[in-house]
Amino acid sequence: MFMNAIIAGLLYFLSFPPYDFWYLIFPALYLFYYSLLSSKKSFLSGFIFGCVAYGVILLGIQSIGLEAWIPLTFLMGLMYGVFSKLFSYLNVKSGNNFYVLLAALAVFDLIRAYFPFGGFPWGFPSTVLLTGPIDSPLFFEVPLTFRNFGPTGSSLLLQSLPLVIALGVFSKRKPKNYLKDYSIFLLIIFTILISNYVVNDYQQTQYETSELNIVIVQGNSPCPGAKNRCSNERQKIYDSHLAQTQSLEGNFDLVVWPESSTGFNNDPGVHSRVQNDISTEALRLDSYFLIGGDRPVQKEYFENYGIFINREGEVVDQYLKQHPVPFGEYIPFRKYLDWIPPLALVPRDMIRGDGQKIFMVNDTKISTVISFEGSFQRYIRNSVLDGAELVVILTNQASYGESGMSDQFILMSRANAISNERPIVHAAITGKSAFIDHNGKVISKTELFETTTLNEKLEVRQTETPYSKYGNYLNYIFIIFGALTFVRRFIRPVD
């Protein structure tokens, strides 16, 4: 049955960018669940699946080095292995019960968002549906499920179909029972959707909308990649962003420079020369600026910031990144691992910020997250709960190389845009940068390693979706439902 796990892993990564065979996610998950139901070595099946699937999904971080790619791939394999062992145990103890196994999936998806090192949400299956024909009438339910349940809850819905089919095929004598279970499951989902519509009605007519004219400056890097070193790289990156900004004509509401476009010797919050450069452009373009960068703090630490500058060129406020990349922006257990030579690439640990920030552009509330944070649903949702009508993701992406990881990141931004009904400005140094509307549509985007500017008008929103209000409540509903079912069946075992 290990062959099923291998094939499942192959189909799984083929459903993600750059391949975009989104429909393969269904047979991938079916084969994976069937391999767990039919194999006594479930841990190994899960480990193989996780390593095969994520070994290719995360291929881009090979530009950092094999010492980053191999451990992360191995970690995902271990996580899927442990999950698979639990899945198999619950399957035996519950008598192949659909609701108990669905609860196991719901728990696993929530744990992945927070563990280890704060979580790793890359590769949620629901995001691949956004590469499909979502504008088709047949796909109307995709945006609907994201707005109601978010990326995690939508993934649970997606996984439910291959799970119930796998159970029906494996338990040949009970297909009618599983059809009945799935019908009840769908009835619960339909009831939630109707209730949300009646209670919320999204109140579209009660909220005002407005537009912001925004520019992304993608200055590029002369030598992208964590291991690619060239003379005066940081200065050249800053000079490129400044030159691209100086080429702009007209007036704009907001100009966005991505993560690491300033910093160290070019920090507008520290160096008057840099602030004068940007102030000149803010006055000339009559624009607010949101600028990403990093600054050293003593010898051991640094801050990763997004500085907000008003139309008069004054630094008004800043956001500090809260979620550092493990082994990229800090070394867990550094004092025990300092002997490993590649870790010298991360000589400082990031100082974490303590919460979201709201900046005012005209009368519009905007918020920002930085790089890795943009893949986490909770940071985008927290910004919306704090009142943000538009969210800006400042990212670098130089370490992704020419892999599909830039497109995978944009998929997650699209999912978060739909889930919270908020437009997202996805700004990267080396690409791909994109403007995404509140329906998750990519209005325009740049290419990899392109030095350019991108300009769009985005309609900002004040509405609240059920997901924005209640978060991953669908997972908790079926965790409770599955737990009660398990306890009931455990107390009264099936003959």
SELUMDO-542302 format. One line per field, with one value per residue (C-alpha): residue in three letters; z, y, x; chain. Coordinates in nm, 3 decimals. Layout:
<recs>
r: Ala/...;
up: Z/...;
north: Y/...;
east: X/...;
c: A/...;
</recs>
This chain:
<recs>
r: Met/Phe/Met/Asn/Ala/Ile/Ile/Ala/Gly/Leu/Leu/Tyr/Phe/Leu/Ser/Phe/Pro/Pro/Tyr/Asp/Phe/Trp/Tyr/Leu/Ile/Phe/Pro/Ala/Leu/Tyr/Leu/Phe/Tyr/Tyr/Ser/Leu/Leu/Ser/Ser/Lys/Lys/Ser/Phe/Leu/Ser/Gly/Phe/Ile/Phe/Gly/Cys/Val/Ala/Tyr/Gly/Val/Ile/Leu/Leu/Gly/Ile/Gln/Ser/Ile/Gly/Leu/Glu/Ala/Trp/Ile/Pro/Leu/Thr/Phe/Leu/Met/Gly/Leu/Met/Tyr/Gly/Val/Phe/Ser/Lys/Leu/Phe/Ser/Tyr/Leu/Asn/Val/Lys/Ser/Gly/Asn/Asn/Phe/Tyr/Val/Leu/Leu/Ala/Ala/Leu/Ala/Val/Phe/Asp/Leu/Ile/Arg/Ala/Tyr/Phe/Pro/Phe/Gly/Gly/Phe/Pro/Trp/Gly/Phe/Pro/Ser/Thr/Val/Leu/Leu/Thr/Gly/Pro/Ile/Asp/Ser/Pro/Leu/Phe/Phe/Glu/Val/Pro/Leu/Thr/Phe/Arg/Asn/Phe/Gly/Pro/Thr/Gly/Ser/Ser/Leu/Leu/Leu/Gln/Ser/Leu/Pro/Leu/Val/Ile/Ala/Leu/Gly/Val/Phe/Ser/Lys/Arg/Lys/Pro/Lys/Asn/Tyr/Leu/Lys/Asp/Tyr/Ser/Ile/Phe/Leu/Leu/Ile/Ile/Phe/Thr/Ile/Leu/Ile/Ser/Asn/Tyr/Val/Val/Asn/Asp/Tyr/Gln/Gln/Thr/Gln/Tyr/Glu/Thr/Ser/Glu/Leu/Asn/Ile/Val/Ile/Val/Gln/Gly/Asn/Ser/Pro/Cys/Pro/Gly/Ala/Lys/Asn/Arg/Cys/Ser/Asn/Glu/Arg/Gln/Lys/Ile/Tyr/Asp/Ser/His/Leu/Ala/Gln/Thr/Gln/Ser/Leu/Glu/Gly/Asn/Phe/Asp/Leu/Val/Val/Trp/Pro/Glu/Ser/Ser/Thr/Gly/Phe/Asn/Asn/Asp/Pro/Gly/Val/His/Ser/Arg/Val/Gln/Asn/Asp/Ile/Ser/Thr/Glu/Ala/Leu/Arg/Leu/Asp/Ser/Tyr/Phe/Leu/Ile/Gly/Gly/Asp/Arg/Pro/Val/Gln/Lys/Glu/Tyr/Phe/Glu/Asn/Tyr/Gly/Ile/Phe/Ile/Asn/Arg/Glu/Gly/Glu/Val/Val/Asp/Gln/Tyr/Leu/Lys/Gln/His/Pro/Val/Pro/Phe/Gly/Glu/Tyr/Ile/Pro/Phe/Arg/Lys/Tyr/Leu/Asp/Trp/Ile/Pro/Pro/Leu/Ala/Leu/Val/Pro/Arg/Asp/Met/Ile/Arg/Gly/Asp/Gly/Gln/Lys/Ile/Phe/Met/Val/Asn/Asp/Thr/Lys/Ile/Ser/Thr/Val/Ile/Ser/Phe/Glu/Gly/Ser/Phe/Gln/Arg/Tyr/Ile/Arg/Asn/Ser/Val/Leu/Asp/Gly/Ala/Glu/Leu/Val/Val/Ile/Leu/Thr/Asn/Gln/Ala/Ser/Tyr/Gly/Glu/Ser/Gly/Met/Ser/Asp/Gln/Phe/Ile/Leu/Met/Ser/Arg/Ala/Asn/Ala/Ile/Ser/Asn/Glu/Arg/Pro/Ile/Val/His/Ala/Ala/Ile/Thr/Gly/Lys/Ser/Ala/Phe/Ile/Asp/His/Asn/Gly/Lys/Val/Ile/Ser/Lys/Thr/Glu/Leu/Phe/Glu/Thr/Thr/Thr/Leu/Asn/Glu/Lys/Leu/Glu/Val/Arg/Gln/Thr/Glu/Thr/Pro/Tyr/Ser/Lys/Tyr/Gly/Asn/Tyr/Leu/Asn/Tyr/Ile/Phe/Ile/Ile/Phe/Gly/Ala/Leu/Thr/Phe/Val/Arg/Arg/Phe/Ile/Arg/Pro/Val/Asp;
up: 0.000/0.006/-0.368/-0.300/-0.064/-0.323/-0.603/-0.366/-0.290/-0.661/-0.744/-0.445/-0.552/-0.915/-0.803/-0.680/-0.881/-1.103/-1.236/-1.150/-1.210/-0.935/-0.997/-0.897/-0.534/-0.514/-0.629/-0.430/-0.105/-0.189/-0.241/0.074/0.295/0.137/0.205/0.573/0.596/0.433/0.567/0.905/0.864/0.863/1.005/0.718/0.463/0.606/0.622/0.257/0.147/0.338/0.211/-0.153/-0.158/0.034/-0.106/-0.436/-0.304/-0.104/-0.374/-0.398/-0.066/-0.213/-0.309/0.063/0.070/0.111/0.484/0.486/0.234/0.369/0.737/0.644/0.408/0.677/0.934/0.714/0.662/1.039/1.095/0.837/0.983/1.334/1.198/0.996/1.303/1.496/1.196/1.174/1.550/1.551/1.245/1.419/1.750/1.593/1.340/1.033/1.149/0.908/1.173/1.398/1.108/0.990/1.339/1.315/0.992/1.157/1.449/1.224/1.012/1.323/1.473/1.148/1.174/1.511/1.548/1.537/1.572/1.534/1.249/0.881/0.679/0.334/0.116/0.243/-0.015/-0.056/-0.210/-0.528/-0.617/-0.688/-0.991/-1.129/-1.314/-1.011/-1.239/-1.371/-1.239/-1.141/-0.901/-0.731/-0.402/-0.383/-0.291/-0.077/0.134/0.176/0.300/0.543/0.659/0.552/0.394/0.681/0.693/0.314/0.322/0.564/0.321/0.031/0.224/0.332/-0.019/-0.087/0.275/0.252/-0.087/0.056/0.352/0.122/-0.099/0.196/0.390/0.102/0.313/0.437/0.138/0.217/0.572/0.449/0.200/0.491/0.706/0.424/0.359/0.725/0.700/0.392/0.563/0.856/0.611/0.421/0.746/0.852/0.513/0.522/0.883/0.804/0.506/0.706/1.008/0.819/0.471/0.437/0.483/0.153/0.118/0.466/0.403/0.201/-0.043/-0.174/-0.395/-0.334/-0.613/-0.522/-0.672/-0.600/-0.664/-0.746/-0.748/-0.787/-0.663/-0.858/-0.703/-0.552/-0.316/0.039/-0.078/-0.372/-0.262/-0.472/-0.396/-0.224/-0.286/-0.026/-0.158/-0.514/-0.404/-0.233/-0.530/-0.768/-0.562/-0.540/-0.915/-1.001/-0.768/-0.924/-1.264/-1.150/-1.278/-1.127/-0.783/-0.583/-0.253/-0.152/-0.275/-0.149/-0.124/-0.030/0.253/0.265/0.013/0.283/0.606/0.771/0.600/0.426/0.708/0.675/1.048/1.128/0.839/0.744/0.391/0.320/0.482/0.272/-0.046/0.036/0.170/-0.161/-0.346/-0.099/-0.152/-0.529/-0.570/-0.291/-0.161/0.157/0.160/0.320/0.315/0.423/0.572/0.857/1.109/1.343/1.717/1.903/1.767/1.821/1.703/1.429/1.357/1.041/0.989/0.773/0.809/0.731/0.594/0.540/0.246/0.409/0.418/0.794/0.956/1.131/1.264/1.199/1.216/1.345/1.210/1.473/1.322/1.228/0.986/1.182/1.061/0.835/1.077/1.399/1.509/1.756/2.032/1.891/2.176/2.102/1.722/1.671/1.565/1.236/0.968/0.742/1.036/1.012/0.734/1.015/1.253/1.425/1.573/1.496/1.771/1.745/1.722/1.963/1.742/1.428/1.335/1.158/0.934/0.789/0.416/0.359/0.543/0.483/0.741/0.608/0.777/0.681/0.744/0.643/0.429/0.601/0.803/0.482/0.456/0.800/0.802/1.158/1.086/0.793/0.996/1.298/1.076/0.957/1.313/1.401/1.129/0.822/0.496/0.288/0.374/0.236/0.232/0.220/0.108/-0.042/-0.210/-0.332/-0.173/-0.385/-0.702/-1.015/-0.835/-0.802/-0.447/-0.552/-0.721/-0.421/-0.196/-0.423/-0.401/-0.022/-0.053/-0.285/-0.036/0.246/0.032/-0.037/0.320/0.468/0.167/0.162/-0.125/-0.079/-0.210/-0.249/-0.290/-0.349/-0.424/-0.692/-0.782/-0.819/-0.698/-0.745/-0.685/-0.561/-0.523/-0.245/-0.458/-0.485/-0.848/-0.953/-1.124/-1.235/-1.142/-1.227/-1.337/-1.149/-1.134/-1.311/-1.226/-1.264/-1.104/-1.092/-1.050/-0.982/-0.814/-0.550/-0.399/-0.021/0.194/0.540/0.531/0.766/0.653/0.885/0.873/0.975/1.271/1.389/1.251/1.214/1.385/1.134/1.246/1.611/1.534/1.379/1.638/1.905/1.687/1.617/1.981/2.098/1.833/1.936/2.306/2.230/2.011/2.255/2.540/2.322/2.079/1.744/1.704;
north: 0.000/0.228/0.273/0.437/0.683/0.762/0.816/1.026/1.248/1.289/1.385/1.620/1.836/1.831/2.001/2.305/2.567/2.561/2.256/2.370/2.039/2.137/1.846/1.597/1.699/1.468/1.142/1.240/1.258/0.950/0.738/0.879/0.801/0.459/0.377/0.462/0.252/-0.054/-0.049/-0.166/0.058/0.383/0.594/0.502/0.565/0.911/0.984/0.886/1.095/1.404/1.381/1.326/1.597/1.867/1.779/1.927/2.192/2.343/2.291/2.665/2.683/2.476/2.812/2.863/2.523/2.154/2.201/2.402/2.197/1.849/1.915/2.093/1.812/1.558/1.757/1.756/1.384/1.331/1.541/1.342/1.020/1.102/1.213/0.891/0.678/0.860/0.835/0.459/0.413/0.610/0.422/0.085/0.202/0.375/0.106/0.318/0.604/0.898/1.166/1.048/1.051/1.388/1.521/1.387/1.586/1.896/1.867/1.808/2.115/2.334/2.194/2.258/2.626/2.660/2.379/2.355/2.695/2.881/2.668/2.598/2.654/2.604/2.351/2.369/2.169/2.417/2.681/2.475/2.521/2.887/2.780/2.615/2.785/2.971/3.214/2.921/2.883/2.527/2.670/2.929/2.741/2.789/3.162/3.094/2.833/3.052/3.345/3.122/2.886/3.032/2.832/2.579/2.509/2.494/2.238/2.028/2.035/1.940/1.651/1.516/1.391/1.172/1.054/0.927/0.763/0.589/0.464/0.340/0.149/0.008/-0.096/-0.266/-0.380/-0.030/0.210/0.305/0.396/0.630/0.789/0.854/0.998/1.226/1.344/1.446/1.620/1.816/1.903/2.053/2.254/2.374/2.475/2.678/2.852/2.941/3.061/3.281/3.429/3.505/3.647/3.844/3.900/4.048/4.389/4.504/4.806/4.939/4.986/5.254/5.163/5.377/5.342/5.373/5.440/5.224/5.159/4.856/4.923/4.598/4.696/4.344/4.225/4.200/3.857/3.702/3.408/3.359/3.220/3.451/3.731/4.031/4.356/4.615/4.421/4.602/4.944/4.840/4.715/5.046/5.248/5.046/5.109/5.478/5.504/5.323/5.558/5.864/5.746/5.761/6.041/6.160/6.142/5.829/5.742/5.484/5.373/5.033/4.915/4.545/4.372/4.440/4.725/4.945/4.875/4.866/5.157/5.268/5.286/5.584/5.560/5.607/5.773/6.128/6.085/5.805/5.983/6.292/6.080/5.930/6.256/6.423/6.155/6.159/6.535/6.511/6.227/6.354/5.998/5.796/5.539/5.192/5.065/4.732/4.693/4.554/4.712/4.569/4.588/4.543/4.256/3.964/4.089/4.271/4.408/4.345/4.648/4.815/5.195/5.421/5.768/6.041/6.278/6.532/6.273/6.221/5.879/5.832/5.477/5.131/4.768/4.506/4.155/3.915/3.575/3.506/3.228/2.946/2.891/3.193/3.483/3.310/2.985/2.778/2.642/2.849/2.780/2.407/2.439/2.704/2.434/2.375/2.583/2.674/2.843/3.117/3.252/3.361/3.552/3.745/3.656/3.868/4.068/3.999/4.268/4.256/4.300/4.437/4.806/5.019/5.304/5.570/5.643/5.930/5.799/5.432/5.193/4.970/4.710/4.515/4.177/4.083/3.790/3.450/3.602/3.646/3.268/3.257/3.309/3.443/3.750/3.860/3.797/3.984/4.285/4.277/4.242/4.551/4.741/4.710/4.769/4.668/4.447/4.484/4.191/4.303/4.016/3.944/3.600/3.603/3.261/3.103/3.114/3.012/2.758/2.767/2.901/3.261/3.147/2.929/3.235/3.436/3.151/3.186/3.562/3.506/3.264/3.515/3.795/3.597/3.466/3.816/3.999/4.235/4.341/4.245/4.420/4.149/4.333/4.146/4.253/3.992/3.895/3.794/4.102/4.123/4.326/4.102/4.223/4.125/3.837/3.684/3.785/3.876/4.212/4.239/4.095/4.115/3.841/3.694/3.902/4.195/4.554/4.747/4.931/4.814/5.054/4.977/5.125/4.893/4.909/4.887/4.710/4.731/4.419/4.125/3.763/3.476/3.361/3.706/3.702/3.345/3.205/2.827/2.744/2.468/2.265/2.300/2.196/1.868/1.809/1.817/1.614/1.353/1.335/1.275/1.008/0.838/0.839/0.699/0.421/0.351/0.306/0.093/-0.089/-0.199/-0.575;
east: 0.000/0.303/0.258/-0.079/0.093/0.361/0.107/-0.108/0.192/0.269/-0.089/-0.102/0.192/0.075/-0.247/-0.046/0.145/0.341/0.152/-0.203/-0.384/-0.627/-0.865/-0.592/-0.640/-0.943/-0.777/-0.467/-0.661/-0.869/-0.557/-0.398/-0.697/-0.745/-0.378/-0.431/-0.746/-0.592/-0.234/-0.108/0.196/0.002/0.285/0.514/0.236/0.179/0.551/0.598/0.300/0.418/0.775/0.675/0.407/0.592/0.932/0.814/0.573/0.862/1.123/1.190/1.369/1.650/1.796/1.858/2.023/1.951/2.005/1.679/1.479/1.558/1.467/1.143/1.042/1.131/0.929/0.619/0.667/0.682/0.369/0.173/0.315/0.192/-0.145/-0.175/-0.103/-0.377/-0.612/-0.557/-0.606/-0.931/-1.049/-1.009/-1.156/-1.457/-1.542/-1.457/-1.677/-1.689/-1.749/-1.465/-1.217/-1.346/-1.278/-0.922/-0.875/-1.021/-0.779/-0.478/-0.548/-0.577/-0.257/-0.069/-0.158/0.018/0.273/0.570/0.741/0.412/0.279/0.326/0.006/0.161/-0.019/-0.378/-0.579/-0.866/-0.638/-0.584/-0.952/-0.875/-0.669/-0.983/-1.269/-1.407/-1.593/-1.795/-2.153/-2.057/-1.798/-2.017/-1.984/-1.605/-1.610/-1.918/-1.738/-1.429/-1.640/-1.824/-1.550/-1.215/-0.929/-0.914/-1.286/-1.302/-1.020/-1.226/-1.519/-1.294/-1.137/-1.475/-1.564/-1.257/-1.273/-1.631/-1.560/-1.252/-1.457/-1.732/-1.488/-1.293/-1.605/-1.782/-2.073/-2.165/-2.179/-2.539/-2.446/-2.173/-2.411/-2.646/-2.363/-2.251/-2.605/-2.634/-2.295/-2.407/-2.735/-2.540/-2.325/-2.633/-2.804/-2.499/-2.484/-2.853/-2.831/-2.531/-2.712/-3.027/-2.842/-2.580/-2.718/-2.367/-2.534/-2.384/-2.609/-2.527/-2.155/-1.988/-1.714/-1.432/-1.125/-0.754/-0.507/-0.206/0.138/0.357/0.725/0.904/1.269/1.413/1.752/2.079/2.146/1.830/1.866/1.991/2.326/2.380/2.607/2.702/2.876/2.657/2.335/2.123/2.227/2.142/1.801/1.727/1.857/1.638/1.323/1.402/1.471/1.146/0.955/1.120/0.995/0.631/0.409/0.083/-0.073/-0.138/-0.298/-0.036/0.306/0.423/0.784/0.820/1.001/1.379/1.362/1.519/1.704/2.043/2.228/1.907/1.656/1.416/1.348/1.716/1.899/1.798/1.939/1.691/1.400/1.476/1.477/1.139/0.994/1.076/0.880/0.590/0.551/0.595/0.342/0.113/0.115/0.143/0.424/0.437/0.795/0.945/1.291/1.498/1.731/1.996/1.940/2.266/2.476/2.240/1.900/1.711/1.363/1.163/0.943/0.685/0.723/0.428/0.506/0.248/0.207/0.437/0.714/0.702/0.739/0.404/0.419/0.556/0.450/0.697/0.669/0.535/0.610/0.974/1.067/1.234/1.590/1.545/1.486/1.578/1.742/1.538/1.762/2.048/2.291/2.269/2.291/2.558/2.807/2.617/2.802/2.500/2.327/2.588/2.363/2.127/2.357/2.075/1.737/1.432/1.262/0.889/0.623/0.331/0.025/-0.136/-0.122/-0.382/-0.266/-0.496/-0.472/-0.714/-1.020/-0.936/-0.794/-0.519/-0.300/0.009/0.166/0.517/0.630/0.573/0.286/0.088/0.043/-0.122/-0.496/-0.497/-0.283/-0.500/-0.815/-0.674/-0.611/-0.972/-1.102/-0.898/-1.083/-0.857/-1.043/-0.740/-0.441/-0.088/0.154/0.518/0.740/1.080/1.056/1.415/1.464/1.185/1.394/1.203/0.985/0.608/0.622/0.553/0.232/0.147/0.182/-0.049/-0.303/-0.303/-0.346/-0.641/-0.797/-0.756/-0.898/-1.217/-1.246/-1.238/-1.385/-1.088/-0.863/-0.498/-0.188/0.075/0.408/0.736/1.092/1.165/0.809/0.553/0.364/-0.013/-0.327/-0.610/-0.967/-1.209/-1.341/-0.995/-0.947/-0.593/-0.643/-0.281/0.058/0.427/0.664/0.958/1.278/1.112/1.206/0.882/0.593/0.232/-0.061/-0.428/-0.734/-0.878/-1.225/-1.189/-1.445/-1.600/-1.818/-1.769/-1.790/-1.888/-1.526/-1.400/-1.637/-1.609/-1.283/-1.241/-1.569/-1.655/-1.355/-1.458/-1.816/-1.705/-1.433/-1.705/-1.943/-1.673/-1.565/-1.922/-1.967/-1.643/-1.733/-2.078/-1.938/-1.656/-1.902/-2.131/-1.898/-2.030/-2.072;
c: A/A/A/A/A/A/A/A/A/A/A/A/A/A/A/A/A/A/A/A/A/A/A/A/A/A/A/A/A/A/A/A/A/A/A/A/A/A/A/A/A/A/A/A/A/A/A/A/A/A/A/A/A/A/A/A/A/A/A/A/A/A/A/A/A/A/A/A/A/A/A/A/A/A/A/A/A/A/A/A/A/A/A/A/A/A/A/A/A/A/A/A/A/A/A/A/A/A/A/A/A/A/A/A/A/A/A/A/A/A/A/A/A/A/A/A/A/A/A/A/A/A/A/A/A/A/A/A/A/A/A/A/A/A/A/A/A/A/A/A/A/A/A/A/A/A/A/A/A/A/A/A/A/A/A/A/A/A/A/A/A/A/A/A/A/A/A/A/A/A/A/A/A/A/A/A/A/A/A/A/A/A/A/A/A/A/A/A/A/A/A/A/A/A/A/A/A/A/A/A/A/A/A/A/A/A/A/A/A/A/A/A/A/A/A/A/A/A/A/A/A/A/A/A/A/A/A/A/A/A/A/A/A/A/A/A/A/A/A/A/A/A/A/A/A/A/A/A/A/A/A/A/A/A/A/A/A/A/A/A/A/A/A/A/A/A/A/A/A/A/A/A/A/A/A/A/A/A/A/A/A/A/A/A/A/A/A/A/A/A/A/A/A/A/A/A/A/A/A/A/A/A/A/A/A/A/A/A/A/A/A/A/A/A/A/A/A/A/A/A/A/A/A/A/A/A/A/A/A/A/A/A/A/A/A/A/A/A/A/A/A/A/A/A/A/A/A/A/A/A/A/A/A/A/A/A/A/A/A/A/A/A/A/A/A/A/A/A/A/A/A/A/A/A/A/A/A/A/A/A/A/A/A/A/A/A/A/A/A/A/A/A/A/A/A/A/A/A/A/A/A/A/A/A/A/A/A/A/A/A/A/A/A/A/A/A/A/A/A/A/A/A/A/A/A/A/A/A/A/A/A/A/A/A/A/A/A/A/A/A/A/A/A/A/A/A/A/A/A/A/A/A/A/A/A/A/A/A/A/A/A/A/A/A/A/A/A/A/A/A/A/A/A/A/A/A/A/A/A/A/A/A/A/A/A/A/A/A/A/A/A/A/A/A/A;
</recs>
